[in-house]
Amino acid sequence: MMRQIGKQILTIAAWLLLAAAARADGLLTTIVTDPLTGVAIDGYDPVSYFTDPEPQPGVPDYEYDWGGVPWYFESAANRDVFARNPAIYAPQYGGHCVMSLSRGYLSDGKARLYVVEGMKLYFFYSAANRDAYLMARAAAVASAEQNWPKLRSALSGPDSETPASTGLAVASADASSVPPADVASEIPPTDASTAEAAPAIAPAAADANVHAN
């Protein structure tokens, strides 16, 4: 009996060590991924940030590899839209918190703490960081852009030299790729089984959609 309990404790400890190691590696990768699954931005569909009232979880059936990591989508249409112009829909700085970058260090942004502004998707480590960004957007982005080249040199991954923020600057978006109005949001988790497939591009929203905690 004691031997069985000891094995269980060792197994749990091993899993905790693996999770901690994966999390540590996640902070050193170009694109922020789930530390256990390796999927980009916690499995959320990056296109849905621009087309849906709130971001939707993707599913493994609609997967696309970009930047050395898998991305999930809620529909084949969204996957195909992303495949044509990944840099337009991927979060800036690989999903690292823009406010942390502006202050000179790296931290993983959270997929449910975000702002969509100027055809760009920004993630934040905390609600406080997002609020700080909203009070000084231009200055925050300018500082992040200045600090990113040096900080990204410490990151691992095949896309470390071509972050989403750089790709967006040179990407040519046609009229069919214009996302809706700017959005600032923090959303609760959504069950993937209840998500409905969204159109590739949705009409622009009339107002910014802000979700309370």
N, C-alpha and C positions, 0 to 999 in steps of 0.2 A: 504493500500500500504506500509506504513512504517512498519507495523507489519510483513508483508511478507518479506521485506528486512531484518528486524531484525532476523527473523528465519533463513534466508539464511546465514547471517553472523555467527550466532551461530553454524549452521551446518558445515560451512567451518572451523571455529575455532576448533570444536570438532574433525574433521578429521585431522587437523594439529597436535593437541595434541596427538591423537592416533598414528600418524606416527612418531612423535618425541619419544614417549614412546617405540614404537616398535624398533626404531633405537637404543635407549639406551640399550634395552634388547639385541639387536643383538651383541653389543660390549661385552656382558657378557656371551655369549654362546660359547660352545666348537667349533662348526662348524659355520662358517660365513654363514648367510642366508639373503635372501631378506627380508627387514624389514616389507614389506606389505604382501608378499605371504608365507613367512616361508620356501621357497624352497632353498636348498643349492646352493651356488656359483652362485646366480642370474639366476638359471635355465639352466646354461650351462652344456653340457654333459662332465663329467670328462674324459671319455675314449677318446673323440675326440681330447683332447690336445696331445695325444700320437699317434693317428692314422691318423688325418686329417692335411692338410697344416695349418689350423687354427681352433681353437675351434668352435664348432657348438652349437647353442641353442637346448636344449632338448624340449620334448613335454610331456604333462601330460599323453598321452596314454602309454608312456614307463617310468613308475615311479618305483622307488625302495626306500624303507625306510632303512636307515642305520645311526647309530649314533643318532637316535632319530629325524631325519629330513628327508623329502622327497628329492630325487635326480631325475632329469629329464635326459632323454637320447634321442638321435635322432633316435635310432633304437632298436628293441628287441635284436639284436645281441650284441650291446654295453651294454645294460642293463644286459644281462646274463654274459658277461665278467666281468663287475664290481661286480656282485653278488658273483662270485667265489673268487675274491681277492680285496675287496674294498680298503684295505690299500695301494695297489700298485698304484691305480689311483686317490684316493682322494688327495687333496692338503695337503702339510705338515702343521702341526700345525693348522689343521682345516680351513685353508685358511687365518689365520692371517698373517700379513706382517712379513716376516722373518727378514727384516732389523730393524723394530721396536722392535721385540723380542731381536735381538742382542744388541740393545741399552737399553734394560731393561723395555720396556712398550708394551702394547697391542694396535694394531689398525687393523681394518678390511682390509684384502687385497682385491684388485679388480680383478674380473674374467678376465678382458681384459688387465691386467698388470701382466705378468707372465714370468717365466723361467722354462723350462723343462731341468733338468740336472741330470745325474747319476740315471736315472729311478725314479726321484722325481720331483714333481710339486710344485713350489713355487709361491705364490702370493705376490703382493706388493701394498702398499697404494698409492704410487706415482711413476712417472717415475724417479724422482730423487733418490728415494730409490732403485729402480731396478738398476739404473746406479751405485750407490754406491756398491751394491752387486756384480755386474759384475767386479768391480775393486778389490774386496777382498773376493772372494767366500768362501774359506775355513775358514777364520777368522770369517766371518759373521755367517756361519752355526755353528761353534764351540761355539760362544757366545750365539746364539739362543738356542742351545741345553742345554747350562748351565742355561739360564734364564727361559726356558719353564716350568720346573717342579714347580717352585715357582709361576709363573704367571698363570699357568693353574688352580691352586688351587682356584683362584677367579672366574673361569668360571662355568657356569651352564650347565647341560646337562648330559644324561646318559653315554656319551662316554668320560667324562672329565678326567678319569684316564687312558684311553687307546687311546691317540691321534694317528693320522695317522702316524706320524714319528716313534712312538714306534711299531705300527703294522707292518710297512714296514721292520723294522729290523729283525722281526721274521718270516715274510711271506716267503714262498718258492715259487719262480716263476719258472715255466717251460719254455721251449723254446718258446712256443706259446704265452707267456705273455711278451715278451721282446719288449719294445716300441722303436720308432725310435730315431734318433740322437737328441742331445740336441737342444733346441729351446729357443730363447729369443724373446718375442713379445709383442706388444701392438696393438690390432686390433679394427676396428670399429665395431659397433653393426651389427649383422646379422639377417635378417628376418627369423624366424623359418619356414615360409611357403615355403621358397626357398631352405631349407637345404635338401640334399639328404642323404639317409641312407649310412653310411660308413661301410666297412668291419670291423670285430672284431679287426683285427690286420693288420696294413698297413706296407708296406716295409719301411725300414729305409731311411730317407731323406739324400741326399748327403751332403747338407750344412745346417747350421743353418738358420732358416727363421725369419728375422727381419722385422717388419712392422714399418714404420714411423708414426709419429703423424698425 
